[in-house]
């Protein structure tokens, strides 16, 4: 019959997502992490991944952990597999105060809120404090997961410069005063003062005192993220900011780096009123943190010499740190610089002038080495001359091979730069940023 077709109708919908018009405005700030985007490639066996920050759990006594978990299910299964309270298991909260005592914090278990990793703690803190458009102060560079949270809640991130001693107090003072002149007040300062991710540096004792004084004078809340504080390679753990300013600091901790990231157990230590809000926010988010994960961590802490285990992890990571720094010294072009961490998982590298770490990344993948471009750690598009290297997971020989491959890629990029000129500066016209000063 004329005009009839046996073929199905063609839908001329051109939008990738048919529901795009329905999303809340805050969903526009939700973008894929550059680190997660690398996983599919970086996890291939032929690629040396210096990108992700996955703890090396092969250093754990897995036979002991297996036995503890088996006993937990057999002896306390009806509790471990049931709902718990929104604030978290009381015994675990008591044990968390013992852990925090190692960084100088004396706390009441009633002020601890157990969360699904410290990432959820940061999400809950941001939820209860920040409306769209509110300002959050962060180091430059800053943790990519924190930047994702702030973007999701439509916060404006103002970066504050760092150097080899961590956050620069004078720049923090200037940022606060500049915002005040605009009639704006930051909701809090987010900081990783010890073994920073991604910069690898730590706030010096003098700087800690200065930062606390500035925040006290300006009545500014501090959110202290401390996932690496017990993984130092020299001497005793650094004293937490919270230890000296309990009324002004919300302290975030995690068992992901010192026990198991897969269990997803973290916590927030907060002043009483903030704690109450966090519990309410936890109830609306998850009802309660998983009981099994909490009791697994609690059983491990109660029945295993966890402090000796942390010492063993520190030695393992120290060996890997040393392997990376040695390889960088031996193999990198002279105009390349990097930080020298005293703990934690990361080295922050600054490339020679005119090189762009994000533009260079595909060439590095082709040469079977992965890293995270520096732009991932800025909210304002900066960081293109920098990149983050992780030494926590690969064994020392693989670390050296990865650095060798990366050095070869940088040499190739330098030849291209000298022949054709720099790719681009990575800085947007008309925008100023503190940028890194980590050389």
DRENDO-1510 file (C-alpha; in Angstrom, 1 decimal, always signed):
<recs>
REC; n; res; u; v; w
REC; 1; UNK; +0.0; +0.0; +0.0 .
REC; 2; UNK; +1.3; +3.4; -0.9 .
REC; 3; UNK; +2.8; +5.3; +2.0 .
REC; 4; UNK; +3.2; +2.3; +4.1 .
REC; 5; UNK; +6.6; +1.1; +5.4 .
REC; 6; UNK; +7.5; -2.2; +7.0 .
REC; 7; UNK; +10.4; -0.7; +8.8 .
REC; 8; UNK; +10.1; +0.6; +12.4 .
REC; 9; UNK; +9.8; +4.3; +12.9 .
REC; 10; UNK; +13.1; +6.2; +13.3 .
REC; 11; UNK; +13.4; +8.1; +16.6 .
REC; 12; UNK; +15.1; +11.4; +16.0 .
REC; 13; UNK; +16.1; +11.9; +19.6 .
REC; 14; UNK; +19.6; +13.4; +19.5 .
REC; 15; UNK; +20.2; +13.9; +23.2 .
REC; 16; UNK; +22.4; +11.4; +24.9 .
REC; 17; UNK; +20.4; +11.5; +28.1 .
REC; 18; UNK; +16.6; +11.9; +27.6 .
REC; 19; UNK; +16.2; +12.9; +31.2 .
REC; 20; UNK; +18.7; +15.7; +31.2 .
REC; 21; UNK; +16.0; +18.4; +31.7 .
REC; 22; UNK; +14.7; +16.7; +34.8 .
REC; 23; UNK; +17.9; +16.7; +36.8 .
REC; 24; UNK; +18.5; +19.1; +39.7 .
REC; 25; UNK; +20.9; +21.9; +39.1 .
REC; 26; UNK; +23.4; +20.3; +41.5 .
REC; 27; UNK; +23.7; +17.3; +39.3 .
REC; 28; UNK; +25.5; +19.4; +36.7 .
REC; 29; UNK; +28.4; +19.6; +39.1 .
REC; 30; UNK; +28.7; +15.8; +39.2 .
REC; 31; UNK; +31.5; +14.8; +36.9 .
REC; 32; UNK; +33.6; +11.6; +36.6 .
REC; 33; UNK; +36.8; +11.6; +38.6 .
REC; 34; UNK; +39.9; +11.6; +36.4 .
REC; 35; UNK; +41.3; +8.9; +38.6 .
REC; 36; UNK; +38.3; +6.6; +38.2 .
REC; 37; UNK; +38.4; +7.3; +34.4 .
REC; 38; UNK; +42.0; +5.9; +34.4 .
REC; 39; UNK; +41.1; +2.7; +36.1 .
REC; 40; UNK; +40.1; +0.7; +33.1 .
REC; 41; UNK; +43.4; +1.4; +31.4 .
REC; 42; UNK; +45.7; +1.6; +34.5 .
REC; 43; UNK; +44.6; -1.8; +35.8 .
REC; 44; UNK; +45.8; -3.7; +32.7 .
REC; 45; UNK; +48.7; -5.9; +33.7 .
REC; 46; UNK; +51.1; -4.4; +31.1 .
REC; 47; UNK; +50.6; -0.9; +32.5 .
REC; 48; UNK; +52.6; +0.3; +35.5 .
REC; 49; UNK; +50.0; +2.3; +37.4 .
REC; 50; UNK; +51.4; +5.2; +39.4 .
REC; 51; UNK; +48.0; +6.7; +39.4 .
REC; 52; UNK; +45.6; +5.2; +42.0 .
REC; 53; UNK; +46.0; +5.4; +45.8 .
REC; 54; UNK; +44.9; +1.9; +46.6 .
REC; 55; UNK; +46.4; +0.6; +49.8 .
REC; 56; UNK; +48.5; -2.5; +49.5 .
REC; 57; UNK; +46.4; -4.9; +51.6 .
REC; 58; UNK; +48.7; -7.8; +50.8 .
REC; 59; UNK; +50.7; -6.6; +53.8 .
REC; 60; UNK; +47.8; -7.6; +56.1 .
REC; 61; UNK; +47.7; -10.9; +57.9 .
REC; 62; UNK; +44.8; -12.2; +55.8 .
REC; 63; UNK; +44.8; -15.6; +57.6 .
REC; 64; UNK; +44.2; -13.8; +60.9 .
REC; 65; UNK; +41.6; -11.5; +59.3 .
REC; 66; UNK; +39.8; -14.6; +57.8 .
REC; 67; UNK; +39.7; -16.3; +61.2 .
REC; 68; UNK; +38.4; -13.2; +62.9 .
REC; 69; UNK; +35.6; -12.7; +60.4 .
REC; 70; UNK; +34.6; -16.3; +60.6 .
REC; 71; UNK; +34.4; -16.1; +64.4 .
REC; 72; UNK; +32.4; -12.9; +64.1 .
REC; 73; UNK; +29.7; -14.5; +62.0 .
REC; 74; UNK; +29.5; -17.6; +64.1 .
REC; 75; UNK; +29.5; -15.9; +67.5 .
REC; 76; UNK; +27.8; -12.5; +66.7 .
REC; 77; UNK; +26.2; -13.0; +63.4 .
REC; 78; UNK; +22.7; -12.0; +64.5 .
REC; 79; UNK; +24.1; -8.6; +65.6 .
REC; 80; UNK; +26.6; -8.2; +62.7 .
REC; 81; UNK; +24.0; -8.8; +60.1 .
REC; 82; UNK; +21.4; -6.6; +61.6 .
REC; 83; UNK; +20.7; -2.8; +61.5 .
REC; 84; UNK; +22.9; -0.7; +63.8 .
REC; 85; UNK; +22.5; +2.8; +65.2 .
REC; 86; UNK; +23.0; +5.9; +63.0 .
REC; 87; UNK; +25.9; +7.1; +65.2 .
REC; 88; UNK; +27.7; +3.8; +65.1 .
REC; 89; UNK; +28.7; +0.9; +67.3 .
REC; 90; UNK; +29.5; +2.1; +70.9 .
REC; 91; UNK; +32.5; -0.3; +71.3 .
REC; 92; UNK; +34.0; +0.8; +68.0 .
REC; 93; UNK; +33.6; +4.4; +68.9 .
REC; 94; UNK; +35.5; +3.8; +72.1 .
REC; 95; UNK; +38.2; +2.1; +70.1 .
REC; 96; UNK; +38.4; +5.0; +67.6 .
REC; 97; UNK; +39.2; +7.3; +70.5 .
REC; 98; UNK; +42.2; +5.0; +71.3 .
REC; 99; UNK; +43.3; +5.4; +67.6 .
REC; 100; UNK; +43.0; +9.2; +67.7 .
REC; 101; UNK; +45.1; +9.3; +70.9 .
REC; 102; UNK; +48.1; +8.4; +68.8 .
REC; 103; UNK; +47.8; +11.9; +67.1 .
REC; 104; UNK; +47.3; +13.7; +70.4 .
REC; 105; UNK; +43.5; +13.8; +70.4 .
REC; 106; UNK; +41.6; +13.2; +73.7 .
REC; 107; UNK; +38.0; +12.6; +72.8 .
REC; 108; UNK; +34.7; +11.3; +74.2 .
REC; 109; UNK; +33.3; +8.4; +72.2 .
REC; 110; UNK; +29.9; +10.1; +72.3 .
REC; 111; UNK; +31.3; +12.8; +70.0 .
REC; 112; UNK; +32.3; +10.2; +67.3 .
REC; 113; UNK; +30.0; +9.4; +64.3 .
REC; 114; UNK; +30.9; +6.3; +62.4 .
REC; 115; UNK; +30.5; +6.8; +58.6 .
REC; 116; UNK; +30.9; +4.8; +55.4 .
REC; 117; UNK; +34.5; +5.8; +54.9 .
REC; 118; UNK; +35.7; +9.3; +55.6 .
REC; 119; UNK; +34.4; +10.2; +52.2 .
REC; 120; UNK; +30.9; +10.0; +53.5 .
REC; 121; UNK; +31.9; +12.0; +56.6 .
REC; 122; UNK; +33.0; +14.8; +54.3 .
REC; 123; UNK; +29.8; +14.6; +52.3 .
REC; 124; UNK; +27.7; +14.8; +55.5 .
REC; 125; UNK; +29.7; +17.8; +56.8 .
REC; 126; UNK; +29.3; +19.6; +53.5 .
REC; 127; UNK; +25.6; +18.8; +53.5 .
REC; 128; UNK; +24.9; +20.3; +56.9 .
REC; 129; UNK; +27.0; +23.4; +56.3 .
REC; 130; UNK; +26.8; +24.4; +52.7 .
REC; 131; UNK; +24.1; +26.0; +50.5 .
REC; 132; UNK; +24.6; +26.5; +46.8 .
REC; 133; UNK; +27.2; +29.3; +46.2 .
REC; 134; UNK; +28.8; +29.0; +49.6 .
REC; 135; UNK; +32.6; +29.3; +49.7 .
REC; 136; UNK; +34.9; +26.5; +50.9 .
REC; 137; UNK; +38.6; +27.1; +51.3 .
REC; 138; UNK; +40.9; +24.4; +50.1 .
REC; 139; UNK; +44.6; +23.9; +49.6 .
REC; 140; UNK; +46.0; +24.2; +46.1 .
REC; 141; UNK; +46.1; +21.4; +45.0 .
REC; 142; UNK; +43.4; +19.5; +47.0 .
REC; 143; UNK; +42.0; +16.0; +47.2 .
REC; 144; UNK; +39.9; +15.1; +44.1 .
REC; 145; UNK; +37.2; +13.4; +46.2 .
REC; 146; UNK; +36.7; +16.5; +48.3 .
REC; 147; UNK; +36.4; +18.7; +45.2 .
REC; 148; UNK; +33.8; +16.3; +43.8 .
REC; 149; UNK; +31.7; +16.6; +47.0 .
REC; 150; UNK; +32.0; +20.4; +47.0 .
REC; 151; UNK; +31.0; +20.5; +43.3 .
REC; 152; UNK; +28.0; +18.3; +44.0 .
REC; 153; UNK; +26.7; +20.7; +46.7 .
REC; 154; UNK; +27.4; +23.6; +44.3 .
REC; 155; UNK; +30.0; +25.2; +46.5 .
REC; 156; UNK; +32.6; +27.7; +45.3 .
REC; 157; UNK; +36.1; +26.5; +46.0 .
REC; 158; UNK; +38.7; +29.1; +46.7 .
REC; 159; UNK; +42.2; +27.6; +46.6 .
REC; 160; UNK; +45.0; +28.6; +49.0 .
REC; 161; UNK; +48.6; +28.1; +48.0 .
REC; 162; UNK; +50.9; +25.6; +49.6 .
REC; 163; UNK; +54.7; +25.1; +49.6 .
REC; 164; UNK; +57.0; +22.4; +51.0 .
REC; 165; UNK; +55.7; +23.1; +54.6 .
REC; 166; UNK; +52.1; +22.8; +53.7 .
REC; 167; UNK; +49.4; +25.5; +53.6 .
REC; 168; UNK; +50.9; +29.0; +53.6 .
REC; 169; UNK; +49.3; +31.0; +56.5 .
REC; 170; UNK; +49.8; +34.4; +54.8 .
REC; 171; UNK; +47.8; +33.2; +51.8 .
REC; 172; UNK; +45.1; +31.9; +54.0 .
REC; 173; UNK; +44.9; +35.2; +55.8 .
REC; 174; UNK; +44.7; +37.0; +52.4 .
REC; 175; UNK; +42.0; +34.7; +51.1 .
REC; 176; UNK; +39.8; +35.3; +54.1 .
REC; 177; UNK; +40.3; +39.1; +53.9 .
REC; 178; UNK; +39.7; +39.2; +50.2 .
REC; 179; UNK; +36.4; +37.3; +50.6 .
REC; 180; UNK; +35.4; +39.6; +53.5 .
REC; 181; UNK; +36.0; +42.6; +51.3 .
REC; 182; UNK; +33.5; +41.1; +48.9 .
REC; 183; UNK; +31.0; +40.6; +51.7 .
REC; 184; UNK; +31.5; +36.8; +51.7 .
REC; 185; UNK; +32.5; +34.4; +54.4 .
REC; 186; UNK; +33.8; +30.9; +53.9 .
REC; 187; UNK; +31.9; +28.1; +55.6 .
REC; 188; UNK; +35.1; +26.2; +56.5 .
REC; 189; UNK; +38.7; +25.4; +55.6 .
REC; 190; UNK; +39.2; +21.9; +54.3 .
REC; 191; UNK; +42.7; +20.7; +54.8 .
REC; 192; UNK; +44.8; +17.5; +54.8 .
REC; 193; UNK; +47.7; +18.7; +57.0 .
REC; 194; UNK; +49.6; +15.5; +57.3 .
REC; 195; UNK; +51.1; +13.6; +54.2 .
REC; 196; UNK; +48.8; +15.5; +51.9 .
REC; 197; UNK; +46.9; +14.0; +49.0 .
REC; 198; UNK; +48.1; +14.8; +46.3 .
REC; 199; UNK; +51.0; +17.0; +47.3 .
REC; 200; UNK; +52.8; +14.6; +49.7 .
REC; 201; UNK; +53.8; +17.5; +52.1 .
REC; 202; UNK; +53.0; +18.0; +55.7 .
REC; 203; UNK; +52.1; +21.2; +57.6 .
REC; 204; UNK; +55.0; +22.1; +59.9 .
REC; 205; UNK; +54.4; +22.5; +63.7 .
REC; 206; UNK; +54.9; +26.3; +63.3 .
REC; 207; UNK; +52.4; +26.4; +60.5 .
REC; 208; UNK; +49.8; +24.4; +62.4 .
REC; 209; UNK; +50.0; +26.9; +65.2 .
REC; 210; UNK; +49.6; +29.8; +62.8 .
REC; 211; UNK; +46.7; +28.2; +60.9 .
REC; 212; UNK; +44.8; +27.6; +64.1 .
REC; 213; UNK; +45.4; +31.2; +65.3 .
REC; 214; UNK; +44.1; +32.6; +62.0 .
REC; 215; UNK; +41.0; +30.4; +62.1 .
REC; 216; UNK; +40.4; +31.3; +65.7 .
REC; 217; UNK; +40.7; +35.0; +65.0 .
REC; 218; UNK; +38.3; +34.8; +62.0 .
REC; 219; UNK; +35.9; +32.3; +63.7 .
REC; 220; UNK; +36.5; +29.9; +60.8 .
REC; 221; UNK; +35.6; +26.2; +61.2 .
REC; 222; UNK; +38.3; +23.7; +60.1 .
REC; 223; UNK; +37.6; +20.3; +58.5 .
REC; 224; UNK; +40.7; +18.2; +59.1 .
REC; 225; UNK; +41.0; +15.1; +56.9 .
REC; 226; UNK; +43.6; +12.7; +58.3 .
REC; 227; UNK; +43.6; +9.4; +56.4 .
REC; 228; UNK; +47.4; +9.0; +56.4 .
REC; 229; UNK; +48.4; +10.4; +59.8 .
REC; 230; UNK; +49.6; +7.1; +61.2 .
REC; 231; UNK; +51.6; +6.2; +58.0 .
REC; 232; UNK; +54.7; +8.4; +58.6 .
REC; 233; UNK; +58.2; +7.2; +57.9 .
REC; 234; UNK; +60.1; +9.4; +60.4 .
REC; 235; UNK; +59.5; +9.5; +64.2 .
REC; 236; UNK; +56.2; +9.8; +66.0 .
REC; 237; UNK; +52.9; +10.8; +64.3 .
REC; 238; UNK; +52.3; +14.5; +63.8 .
REC; 239; UNK; +49.9; +16.1; +66.3 .
REC; 240; UNK; +46.5; +16.7; +64.8 .
REC; 241; UNK; +45.0; +20.2; +64.6 .
REC; 242; UNK; +42.0; +18.8; +66.5 .
REC; 243; UNK; +44.2; +18.0; +69.4 .
REC; 244; UNK; +44.8; +21.7; +70.1 .
REC; 245; UNK; +41.4; +23.2; +69.0 .
REC; 246; UNK; +38.6; +20.8; +69.8 .
REC; 247; UNK; +35.9; +23.4; +69.6 .
REC; 248; UNK; +36.8; +24.6; +66.1 .
REC; 249; UNK; +37.9; +21.4; +64.2 .
REC; 250; UNK; +35.8; +18.6; +62.7 .
REC; 251; UNK; +38.3; +15.7; +62.5 .
REC; 252; UNK; +37.8; +13.0; +59.8 .
REC; 253; UNK; +39.5; +9.6; +60.1 .
REC; 254; UNK; +39.5; +6.3; +58.3 .
REC; 255; UNK; +40.5; +2.6; +58.6 .
REC; 256; UNK; +40.9; +2.4; +54.8 .
REC; 257; UNK; +44.6; +3.0; +54.8 .
REC; 258; UNK; +45.5; +1.2; +58.0 .
REC; 259; UNK; +43.2; -1.8; +57.7 .
REC; 260; UNK; +40.8; -2.3; +54.8 .
REC; 261; UNK; +39.4; +0.1; +52.3 .
REC; 262; UNK; +36.8; -2.5; +51.2 .
REC; 263; UNK; +35.0; -2.4; +54.6 .
REC; 264; UNK; +34.4; +1.3; +54.2 .
REC; 265; UNK; +34.6; +2.4; +57.8 .
REC; 266; UNK; +35.5; +6.0; +58.7 .
REC; 267; UNK; +34.4; +8.5; +61.2 .
REC; 268; UNK; +33.9; +12.1; +62.1 .
REC; 269; UNK; +34.8; +13.6; +65.5 .
REC; 270; UNK; +32.8; +16.8; +66.0 .
REC; 271; UNK; +31.7; +19.3; +68.6 .
REC; 272; UNK; +28.4; +18.3; +70.2 .
REC; 273; UNK; +26.0; +20.4; +68.2 .
REC; 274; UNK; +27.7; +19.4; +64.9 .
REC; 275; UNK; +27.7; +15.8; +65.9 .
REC; 276; UNK; +23.9; +15.9; +66.4 .
REC; 277; UNK; +23.4; +17.3; +62.9 .
REC; 278; UNK; +25.8; +14.6; +61.5 .
REC; 279; UNK; +23.7; +11.8; +63.1 .
REC; 280; UNK; +20.5; +13.2; +61.6 .
REC; 281; UNK; +22.2; +13.5; +58.2 .
REC; 282; UNK; +23.5; +9.9; +58.5 .
REC; 283; UNK; +20.0; +8.7; +59.2 .
REC; 284; UNK; +18.6; +10.3; +56.1 .
REC; 285; UNK; +21.5; +9.1; +54.0 .
REC; 286; UNK; +21.9; +5.4; +55.0 .
REC; 287; UNK; +19.8; +4.9; +58.1 .
REC; 288; UNK; +23.0; +3.5; +59.7 .
REC; 289; UNK; +26.5; +2.5; +58.7 .
REC; 290; UNK; +26.9; -1.2; +58.0 .
REC; 291; UNK; +27.0; -3.2; +61.2 .
REC; 292; UNK; +29.1; -6.0; +59.8 .
REC; 293; UNK; +31.9; -3.6; +58.6 .
REC; 294; UNK; +31.9; -1.9; +62.0 .
REC; 295; UNK; +32.1; -5.1; +64.0 .
REC; 296; UNK; +34.7; -6.5; +61.6 .
REC; 297; UNK; +37.0; -3.5; +62.4 .
REC; 298; UNK; +36.1; -3.6; +66.1 .
REC; 299; UNK; +37.0; -7.3; +66.2 .
REC; 300; UNK; +40.3; -6.7; +64.4 .
REC; 301; UNK; +41.2; -3.9; +66.8 .
REC; 302; UNK; +40.3; -6.0; +69.9 .
REC; 303; UNK; +42.1; -9.2; +68.9 .
REC; 304; UNK; +45.1; -8.2; +66.8 .
REC; 305; UNK; +48.2; -6.1; +67.5 .
REC; 306; UNK; +47.0; -3.4; +65.1 .
REC; 307; UNK; +49.7; -0.9; +66.1 .
REC; 308; UNK; +52.5; -3.4; +65.2 .
REC; 309; UNK; +50.6; -4.0; +61.9 .
REC; 310; UNK; +50.6; -0.3; +61.2 .
REC; 311; UNK; +54.4; -0.2; +61.8 .
REC; 312; UNK; +54.8; -3.1; +59.3 .
REC; 313; UNK; +52.7; -1.1; +56.7 .
REC; 314; UNK; +54.8; +2.0; +57.3 .
REC; 315; UNK; +58.0; +0.0; +56.5 .
REC; 316; UNK; +56.4; -1.4; +53.4 .
REC; 317; UNK; +55.4; +2.1; +52.2 .
REC; 318; UNK; +58.7; +3.6; +53.2 .
REC; 319; UNK; +60.5; +1.0; +50.9 .
REC; 320; UNK; +58.2; +2.0; +48.0 .
REC; 321; UNK; +58.7; +5.7; +48.7 .
REC; 322; UNK; +62.4; +5.3; +48.7 .
REC; 323; UNK; +62.3; +3.3; +45.4 .
REC; 324; UNK; +60.3; +6.1; +43.8 .
REC; 325; UNK; +62.5; +8.9; +45.0 .
REC; 326; UNK; +65.6; +7.0; +44.0 .
REC; 327; UNK; +64.3; +6.4; +40.5 .
REC; 328; UNK; +63.2; +10.0; +40.1 .
REC; 329; UNK; +66.7; +11.2; +41.1 .
REC; 330; UNK; +68.3; +8.8; +38.7 .
REC; 331; UNK; +66.1; +9.1; +35.6 .
REC; 332; UNK; +64.1; +12.4; +35.4 .
REC; 333; UNK; +65.2; +15.3; +33.3 .
REC; 334; UNK; +67.0; +18.0; +35.3 .
REC; 335; UNK; +64.1; +20.6; +34.9 .
REC; 336; UNK; +61.6; +18.2; +36.5 .
REC; 337; UNK; +60.9; +18.7; +40.2 .
REC; 338; UNK; +59.0; +16.8; +42.8 .
REC; 339; UNK; +58.1; +16.7; +46.5 .
REC; 340; UNK; +59.8; +14.4; +49.0 .
REC; 341; UNK; +57.0; +12.9; +51.2 .
REC; 342; UNK; +57.8; +11.8; +54.8 .
REC; 343; UNK; +54.7; +9.6; +54.9 .
REC; 344; UNK; +51.5; +8.8; +53.0 .
REC; 345; UNK; +51.2; +7.6; +49.4 .
REC; 346; UNK; +52.0; +10.4; +47.0 .
REC; 347; UNK; +54.6; +12.4; +45.2 .
REC; 348; UNK; +53.6; +15.7; +43.5 .
REC; 349; UNK; +55.7; +16.4; +40.3 .
REC; 350; UNK; +56.1; +19.6; +38.4 .
REC; 351; UNK; +57.0; +19.2; +34.7 .
REC; 352; UNK; +59.4; +21.3; +32.8 .
REC; 353; UNK; +58.0; +24.6; +31.5 .
REC; 354; UNK; +55.7; +24.2; +28.5 .
REC; 355; UNK; +54.6; +20.6; +29.2 .
REC; 356; UNK; +51.0; +19.7; +29.9 .
REC; 357; UNK; +50.3; +16.6; +32.0 .
REC; 358; UNK; +46.8; +16.0; +30.7 .
REC; 359; UNK; +47.9; +16.4; +27.1 .
REC; 360; UNK; +50.8; +14.0; +27.8 .
REC; 361; UNK; +48.7; +11.3; +29.5 .
REC; 362; UNK; +47.6; +9.4; +26.3 .
REC; 363; UNK; +51.3; +9.2; +25.2 .
REC; 364; UNK; +52.1; +7.8; +28.7 .
REC; 365; UNK; +49.4; +5.2; +28.5 .
REC; 366; UNK; +50.8; +4.1; +25.1 .
REC; 367; UNK; +54.1; +3.7; +26.8 .
REC; 368; UNK; +52.4; +1.6; +29.5 .
REC; 369; UNK; +52.6; +3.9; +32.5 .
REC; 370; UNK; +49.8; +5.8; +34.2 .
REC; 371; UNK; +49.6; +8.9; +36.5 .
REC; 372; UNK; +47.0; +11.4; +37.4 .
REC; 373; UNK; +47.2; +14.8; +35.7 .
REC; 374; UNK; +47.4; +17.8; +38.1 .
REC; 375; UNK; +44.2; +19.4; +36.8 .
REC; 376; UNK; +42.2; +16.7; +38.7 .
REC; 377; UNK; +43.2; +18.4; +41.9 .
REC; 378; UNK; +42.0; +21.9; +41.2 .
REC; 379; UNK; +38.5; +23.3; +41.0 .
REC; 380; UNK; +39.6; +26.2; +38.7 .
REC; 381; UNK; +41.3; +24.4; +35.8 .
REC; 382; UNK; +44.9; +24.9; +37.0 .
REC; 383; UNK; +47.6; +22.3; +37.6 .
REC; 384; UNK; +48.3; +21.4; +34.0 .
REC; 385; UNK; +52.1; +21.5; +34.6 .
REC; 386; UNK; +51.8; +19.1; +37.5 .
REC; 387; UNK; +50.9; +15.4; +38.1 .
REC; 388; UNK; +50.5; +13.0; +41.0 .
REC; 389; UNK; +52.5; +9.8; +41.3 .
REC; 390; UNK; +51.5; +7.1; +43.8 .
REC; 391; UNK; +54.0; +4.6; +45.2 .
REC; 392; UNK; +51.7; +2.7; +47.6 .
REC; 393; UNK; +50.7; -0.3; +45.4 .
REC; 394; UNK; +53.4; -1.4; +43.0 .
REC; 395; UNK; +56.5; -3.3; +44.3 .
REC; 396; UNK; +59.8; -1.4; +44.1 .
REC; 397; UNK; +61.0; -2.9; +40.9 .
REC; 398; UNK; +57.7; -2.0; +39.1 .
REC; 399; UNK; +57.9; +1.6; +40.5 .
REC; 400; UNK; +61.4; +2.0; +39.0 .
REC; 401; UNK; +60.2; +0.7; +35.7 .
REC; 402; UNK; +57.2; +3.0; +35.7 .
REC; 403; UNK; +59.4; +6.0; +36.4 .
REC; 404; UNK; +61.7; +4.9; +33.6 .
REC; 405; UNK; +58.8; +4.8; +31.2 .
REC; 406; UNK; +57.5; +8.2; +32.4 .
REC; 407; UNK; +60.9; +9.8; +32.1 .
REC; 408; UNK; +61.1; +8.6; +28.5 .
REC; 409; UNK; +57.7; +10.1; +27.8 .
REC; 410; UNK; +58.8; +13.5; +29.3 .
REC; 411; UNK; +62.0; +13.4; +27.2 .
REC; 412; UNK; +59.9; +12.9; +24.1 .
REC; 413; UNK; +57.6; +15.8; +25.1 .
REC; 414; UNK; +60.6; +18.0; +25.6 .
REC; 415; UNK; +61.8; +17.2; +22.1 .
REC; 416; UNK; +58.4; +18.2; +20.7 .
REC; 417; UNK; +58.3; +21.4; +22.8 .
REC; 418; UNK; +61.8; +22.4; +21.6 .
REC; 419; UNK; +60.7; +21.7; +18.0 .
REC; 420; UNK; +57.2; +23.1; +17.9 .
REC; 421; UNK; +56.9; +25.2; +21.0 .
REC; 422; UNK; +54.9; +24.5; +24.2 .
REC; 423; UNK; +51.5; +22.8; +23.9 .
REC; 424; UNK; +49.8; +25.5; +26.0 .
REC; 425; UNK; +50.3; +27.0; +29.5 .
REC; 426; UNK; +47.1; +25.5; +30.9 .
REC; 427; UNK; +46.2; +28.9; +32.4 .
REC; 428; UNK; +43.0; +30.6; +31.4 .
REC; 429; UNK; +43.1; +34.2; +30.6 .
REC; 430; UNK; +41.8; +36.6; +33.1 .
REC; 431; UNK; +41.9; +34.1; +36.0 .
REC; 432; UNK; +44.4; +34.1; +38.8 .
REC; 433; UNK; +45.0; +31.2; +41.1 .
REC; 434; UNK; +47.5; +30.7; +43.9 .
REC; 435; UNK; +48.9; +27.6; +42.1 .
REC; 436; UNK; +51.3; +25.1; +43.6 .
REC; 437; UNK; +54.7; +26.2; +45.0 .
REC; 438; UNK; +55.9; +22.7; +45.7 .
REC; 439; UNK; +59.4; +22.5; +44.4 .
</recs>
